[in-house]
Amino acid sequence: MTHKDLEVYTRSLDLVEDLYKLTERFPSSEDFGLTSQLRRAAISIPSNIAEGASRGSTKDFIRFLNIASGSLSEIETQLIIAERIGYLVVSDALQGKIQTIRKMLYRLKQSLNKNLN
């Protein structure tokens, strides 16, 4: 089994795609600002899941899942900012995807923590 078999990995790839499409509508003045930040944070999630899974250590995997969770919180904050300055309205569907990924990361970390003890 690899990171590619994890549903949270697949769903985080879907989120990357969604955020790329969403930020295409941002003004070009944001190319090196909010657009770049949102995209990098989104890419960070599946990237950290993949890297953590390949480290060979449960402790390392959990550490990288924590980084992925941090990136998810970063996305939430950036979406709030984008909404407040009028670039978008965050849909319930997008918010739901973010919450689902958050829960999946949490459950995976809990499961891995049980294996440490």
N, C-alpha and C positions, 0 to 999 in steps of 0.2 A: 504494500500500500504506500502511495506517495501523497504529497500535498494535492496533487491533481484529483485525487479521489475524495477529497474533503468538500462537502457541500458549501461550507463557509468560504472556501477558496473560490469556487465557481460563482457564488453570489457576489463576492467582492469584485470579481472581474466584471460582472454585470453592472455593478455600481460605478466602476471606472468608466465603462461605456456610457452610462447615463449622464455622468458628470461632464464627460467630454462633449456630448451633444448639447447639454444645458449651457455650458460656458461658451459655446460657439456664438451664442446670442449676446454675449457681453460686449461692451464697447471695446474697440481696439486699444484704447488707452489702458485697459486692464490686462493686456497680454502679458506683461511682466509683473503684474500685481496679483489681484484676486484670482484671475483665470489660472495663472501659473501655480499659485498656492493650492487652489482646490484640486487641480490635476495631480500635482505632486503628492498631496496627502492621500488622494484616492489610489494612486499607483502604489503607495507605500503599504497599503493593507494586504493585497495579495502577495506582494513582494516579500513582506515580512513573514507571512504565513509560510511561503515556500522556503525562505531561508531558514526559518526556525525548524521546520520539519526535517530539513536535510542536515541539521547540525549533529544529529546522533545522540543528543542528550535531552532528556525530558525537561531539565531545568532551563537549558538554552531555548527550547521550543516555547516554554511558558514566557520567558523573557521577551521573545520576538512577538508572541501573541499580545503581550502587554503594549508593545510598541504599536502594533496594528490597532489596538483599542484606542490608544492615544491619537492616532491619525484619524480615527473615526470621530472622536470628539472634536478634533481640529476642523474636520469637514462640517460638523454641525454648527460650529461657531462661525465659520466662513459663510455658510449658507444664511445664517441669521444676519450677518453683515450685508450680504448681497441683497437680501430681502429688505433690510432697513434703508438701503440707499436706492431701492427701486429697480434693481436689475432683474428680479424674479419674484415669484410667489412659490414657496416650497410646497409642493403637492403632498397630499396625504400618502400617496403611493410611494413617493421618494422617502418621506419620513418613515413609512412602514418598512422599507428596505433597510434603512439605516438601523432601525430598532431590531429588526430580525438578525442582522449581522452582529450587532452588539450582543444579543442574547446567545447567539451561536458561539461567538468567541468566549463569552463567559462560561458557557457549559463545557466547551472544549478545555478551557483552563482548569475548571473544577475536576473534570475527568482525569486530566494529566496529573493534577495535584494529588489525587487519590492514589495514583500509581507511585508517587514519591514516598508515601508514608507506609 
